[in-house]
Amino acid sequence: AGLRIPNTPIVVDYWTAKDLPANSIFFLTHVHADHLNGLSSSWSRPIHCTPLTSKLVQLRRHVRQSLLVELEYDQPAIVYVDGHGGRVSITVTAIDAYHCPGSAMFLFEGYFGTILHTGDFRLHPLLLQHDLMLGRKSIDVLYIDNTYCHPSCEFPSREEAGKKAIQVIQSAPQDSEVFIGVPQVGKEELLIRIARVCHTWLSVSPDRMETLQVLQLPDVFTTDYEGTRVHVVLTNQITSRQVNHWLNKYSRVTVVKPTCRHCGVGSLPFDAHPSIQLIPYSDHCSFSELKYFVKQIHPRCVKPSVSSCHSNMDYFDDLLDHSPMTKYTIPQPIKTLLACHMTSHELLGKRLRKQQSLPLLRKRRSLGVEFTNNCQLRPPADQSNQSNDEKENQPLPLLTAEDGNLNQSCDPVTKKSHPLVKVYYQLSCKHLAHRTSERGNTSHDVWTMTCDYFNSIQPHQSTTADDWSEFVFNYKHK
């Protein structure tokens, strides 16, 4: 669900990339799981978000509070980007997205013109009164929530869908257990409305209660499962198998699943299961709401923010401002930052350091991103007398600039401190592994090849994977 905005250091809901521009500015729209993939306690760069999102991401992903930069709704803030040759400022304004607690759109203004990233959002009466909707801002590029960007995706307002959910619960027999499936965060307004209209407590798990306490919502929730017949469960718990399990436990069961996820797909799931009621309640815009939003914003360009089958932006062509796009020049400090990418080994530097004393038995999945500046390595020790398993599992020690074990040919690498030296050295080991059997000891050969490659790179010269592949091929066939 995340993206990098081209020609800028702006990154929104994107935490798993293996190469990112140096000094990227990170923004988090909300705390739904699909927008948090890759974000964990190992994260070490500032994240801009709303105060409520800040509290939730600390609770759910244990991100350090010192890294969270809080943005109040409708209060423009200036973010500075320092690069070689100066400092560039970007103004960002968080706007309530009315999707879930703490959710935000981000309005970016800077050398690139004006960009609006909606994140996930739903039209709301208060949003209709915002300056954005009144045409007081000229938008060059709109990144829009395209979750339901298709003519078949039409559903009622949350107000109307909420009425239907309440009717289903009120019509359920009094001896029936009621289960409502909602996300860990989101649809709280619906739950509170159900509790008040139906005059009932809603039982929740201790984990959800912890989240609800952060949100400081009305006291209608309880962890006493036996004290009420209406229970809140996670959306993914609403399956035919789970419902059959409840039916074996209770005499009668009514299951309410408020979602529009199956909108426009023809036959609905659970049609054959009379106990499950799908309610067309959504925290995303319907197709007609999206068209109305684009008409009011009147951007020069619209792009999807979600990777999905509903990514056709041609539906909005007649609603765009067809005047020329704002022309801009990328400032030199930004150019420098965009050209300097962080490699996967730099991003995972902390995890690699932790594993130095342990055999590297298999590649481990990244649970987060760690940015480091140390990008130099010492050639590994002589492995000619080690077994193949020992060679494969031998970790690569890090090198400091003061290390005296480098030979003369490696000095230029040390001086340049090229940010790709670690990953290229390890690729060298992989590409030239076959030389072990041919020449006995490859440690010196591999390191020499890496040094030869970096010695051939001029200062500030960029290099690509294709350049490297060609160099390895030529080296292997000397």
N, C-alpha and C positions, 0 to 999 in steps of 0.2 A: 504493500500500500504506500510505500515511500518513494521519493524521487529526489534527484539532484536537479536543480534548475540550471539549464545550460548557460554558460558564459558568466556564471556567478559562483560565489562560494557558499550559496544557500543550499542547505540539505534539510528536507522535511520528512520526518518519520522513516528515516533510512539509517539502519544501524548494522547491517550485515555486509556492506560492501567491502571487498578486499583491496580496493584502491580508491582513495578519496583525495580530493585536492587538499593540500596542506592548509591549515588554519581555516577549515570549513566552519560555517556557522550552523549549528544544529537547532532545529525546531521540532517540538512535539505537539501535535494537534489535540490528541486525547489518549486515553489509556486502554483502549480496546486492544486485545491481544494481537490482531493482525497489523497493528501500528507499532508494536513493541518488539517485533521479532529481532533477536540479536542484542537487545538492550538488557544489561545485567549490572550487578554490583561492580564488575570490573571496568565499567565505563569511566573514562577519565577526562572527558572534555565538557565544557559548559553546554547546557541544554536550556533553550528558551521555551517557556510554557507559562500557562496561567497559574496563579497560586494554588487553586484546587487540584489541578493536574500535578503540580509539584508534590503536594501531600500524597496523592494516590500513587505516583511512581516511586516515591520513597517506600511506601507500604508494600507495593506489589513487586517491585524489582530491586529494592534496596539500593537505589542510586543515592550517592552521597548528597546531602542537602547543600553542601558548599558548591556543588556543580550546577545547581538549578537556579537559573535566572528568571525571576517571576515577572510576567508582563500583565498588568491590569487591563481589563477590557477598555477599549476606546481611548487609551492613553498612549500616544506615539512615543516610541523609545528609539534612541540612536545606538546602533551597534557599530563599533569601529573594527576595521580589518587592517592590521598592520602587515606590510609586505616590503620587499626590497624596493626602495625608492619613494616611500611615503606611506600615508595612512588614508584609507577610504572609508567614508561613513555611509551607512545604510539605515534608513528609517523603517521601523516595523511597528504595525499596530495590530493588536489582537482584537478580534471581533467575535462576539458570542455566536457559536454555530448551532446552538439549540439541538445538539445531537445527543449528548450525554453530559453529566456533570463535569464542568471544567473544559469542555471542548471549545475549540477556537478556530476561526479562520485567521489567516495572516495576510496583511496588506503590506507589501514591500515597495519602498520608493527609494530610488537611487540613480546611479549612472545609466542603468538599464531601462529607465522609465518607471512604470507602475505595474506591479504584478500582484494579482490576488490569488491566493491558494485557499480554497474553501475547506479542505479536509472533508470529513464526513459532515453533512449538515441537513437540516430540515427547515423549510420555510416556517416562520413563526410570526404572529402579528407584530411583535416588537421589532423583528428584523425588517419587516416591510416599511417601518418608519425610520430606518437607519439612513444616514447620508449616502451610503453606497446605493441604496435602492431608489433614492431621490435624484440620482444622476449628478451628484455634486463632486464625484471623482471620475476622472478619465482613466480607464483601465486599458493598458496595452495588451496584457496577456492574462487570461483567466484559466486557472487550473481548477476544473470543476469535479465534484463528486458524481461520477458517472455510473454508480451502482445500478440505478434503474433507468438508464438512458436508452429507453426503447419504447415505442408507442404502445406496446402491449402492457407496459408496467404502469397501470393506473390503479390507485387505491384511495380509500377515504382519508380524511384528516385524522389526526390522532384523537381529536375530540370525539368524532363519530365512531372510530374503531374502539375507543375506550368504552363507549356506551354498550357496544355489542358484547365486549368481554364481561361487563358487569351483568348483562342480561343472562349470559350463559351460566355464570356463577350463582345468580339468584334463582335461576330455574332448576338448579341441581337439587336432587333430593337431600333432605336434612341429614340423612345418615350416610351421605356420600363424602368421601375424601376428595378434596380439590387440590390439584397440582398446577402451578403456573410456572412455565419455563421462560426465564429471561437471562440475559448475560450477567456476568459478575458485576459490571458497572453499566447502568443504562436502564431505561424504562421505570425509574423510581417514581415518576409522577403517576404512571398508570397504577402501580402497586399502592401508593398512598390513596389514590382515588377509590380503588377497590375496597381498601380497608375501611374508609370513612363511609362510603355508600352502603356497604354490606354489614357495617358495624361488627367487624371481626378483627382479631389479631392475625398477623401473617407470620408463620414460623419460618425461620431462616437458619442456615448453618452458622456455626461460630465464625467461620472465615468471612462469610458475607456480612455478619453483624459487625465485624471489625471495620470493614469498608464503610458500612452505613454510619457508624459512629464518626468516621472522618468527615462524611458528608453532612453531619448534623441535621438529619431529617426528623420529621415528626415521629413521636413515639408510638408507632403502630406495629413494630416488629418485635419478635420474641424468639429465643432459642429453645423455648419449651415446646417440643414437637407434639406432645400429647395434649397441650393446652388449647389447641385450635384444630379445626379441620381443613384450614387453607394453608398450603405449604408452598414456599417459593423454592424452586430448584433451578439448576443451570439448564440453558437451552438444549445443550447436547445430551441431557439426560432423558429428553422426551423421545424415546424410541419405542417401537412396537414391543420389543423384548422387555424393556423396563416397565411399560404399562401393563403387560401381562403379569409381570412379577407383582405389581401393586394389586392387580385384580385377584391374585391368589391370596393376598394378605388381607384385603378389605372386601366387604360385600359389594360395594359400589364405588366407582372411581370416575371423576370428571377431570379431564386434562385440558388445560388452556395453553395454547402455544401462540403468543402474539408475534407474528412475523409476516413479511411479504417476500421472503426469500424465494418462494416458489411461484411468484407472480409471473404470469405470461407463459407458463410452461405446459399448459393444457391440463391433463389430469393431475390432481394434487396428491401428494403422499398422504397416507393415513385415511384415504377415502373409505377404505374397507374397515376402518377401526372406529366404531361408534363412540368410543370413550374419548377420542381426541378431537378437539375443536381448534381449527386454525383461525386465528383472528388477524385480519389484514391491518395490523398495527406496525408502523415503521418509523424509525428515527432517521430515515433517508428521504429525500425528495422523490415524489412521483415524477413521471415524465412531463406532465403538464406543468408541474411546479418548477422543474428545471428550465423549461422554455420561458416561463414567466420571469424567472430570476435572470436569465441571460438577456432577455428583452430589456429589463430594467437596468442592468449593469451596462449593457451596450458596449462590450469590449471589442478591441480590434482583432483579437485572436482568442480562440478557446481550445483548450487541450484537456484530455482526460487525466485525472489524478489517480485512477484505479485501473489496474491491469485486469480487464474482464472482457467478456464477449460483447459488452455494451459500450464499445469505444468509438462508435461512429459519431463524429462531431458535425457531420454534414447536416444534421437536423437543425443546427443553429445558424446556418449560413445567412439566411435572410434576416437574422436578428443582430448581426454584427455591425460594427462601425467600420465601413470600408475605406475610411481615410487612411493615408500612409502611416505605417508604423513609425513610432518614434525612433529616430536614428541615434545611435550612441557609439562611443568608442570605449573599449574596455581599458580602464586605467592600467598603467604599467605594473603597479604593485599587484593587481588582481591577475594580470597575465602571468606574472612570475609564480604566484601561488597555484594557479590552475595547471601550470606546466610541471609543478613539483608534486608528484603523487606519492602517497604512502603505500608501500607494498604490504602484502599480506603478512610477511614476516615481521615488519615493523608494527603492524596493527596487533599482532599476537605476541609482541616481544616479551611481555610479562609472563605469559604462559610458557614460552620457550625457556626463559630463565629459570622458572620453577622446575623444569624438567631436566636441567643440566645434570643433576646427580642421579637421574633415573634412566634406565634403558628406554629408548624410544621404540616401543613394541609396535605401535601402529599410529597412524595419523589420528589426532583427536579433533573432535568437532569443537568449533569455537562457540563459547557461551557468551562472548562479549567482545569488545574491541578495546585494545590498550594501545595508546600512542606513545612511542618512545623516540628519542633522538639518537640513541646509540645504534650505529649501523655498520660497525666494523667487526671483523672476525679474525681470529688467529688460525693458521693452518692446523688441522688436526694432527695429533701425534702419529708416529710411525705405526701402521697397522699391519705390517707385513707378517708379523708373527701371531696375529689374532685369527680366530676362526671367522667364518663368513657371518655367523650370527652376531658375533661381537662387533664386526665391522659395520653391519647394518644397523645395530642398535647404538653405536657410539654417538653420543651427543656432541654438538659442535660448541666449543667454548667461545665466550665473547672476548673481545679484545679491546683494551683501552688504548688511547693514543700514546700512552707512555710505555707500552709494552715493547720490550727490546728484542723479541724473538722474530720480528719481521726481517726478511732479507732485503737487500737493497732494491730489488725490483718491485717491492710492494710499497715503497715510500710514496710514490705518486698517488696510490690509492688512499693511503692514510691522509695525505694532504688534501685531496679532493673530498674525502668523506662522502662519496657518492651514495645516495639513499638506497640504491638497489644492490649494493655489494653483497648483502647477506643472502638475498634470495638467489642471485646469480651464482654465488659460490655453491649453494646447495644444489642448484640445477646442474652445475658443473659435475658434482659428485654423481648425480643421477645419470647424466648423459655419457659419462666416461667410465661407468662402472665396469664395462667389458674389458678395460685395459688392465684390470687387476690380474687377470689370468695371463695376459700377454706380457706384462712388464713387471709384475710382482708388487710394486709399491706405487700407488696412484696419488698419494697425498700431495707430493711435491708437484706432480703433473697437473693435477686439478687446480691447485692454488696458482701455479704459474699461468695456466690458461686464463683463469679469472683476472689475474693481474695484467696479463697481456691485453685482455679486452678493455679493461678500464684505463690502461695506459694509452690506448688508442683513442679514447674519448677526450675531446677538447673540453676545457672548463666551460660550464653552463650549456654544453651541448646536450640535447635530449636524445634518448635512446629508446627503441621499441623492442617488443618481443620478436619481431621479424628480423631486426638487426642482430639480435642475440642468436636466433636460430641459424642464421647464415654464418655467423662467426663460429658456432659450435660445429656446424657441418664441415666447414673448411678446416677447422683444427683437427677434427677426427680423421680427416682424409689427407693429412699432411704426408 
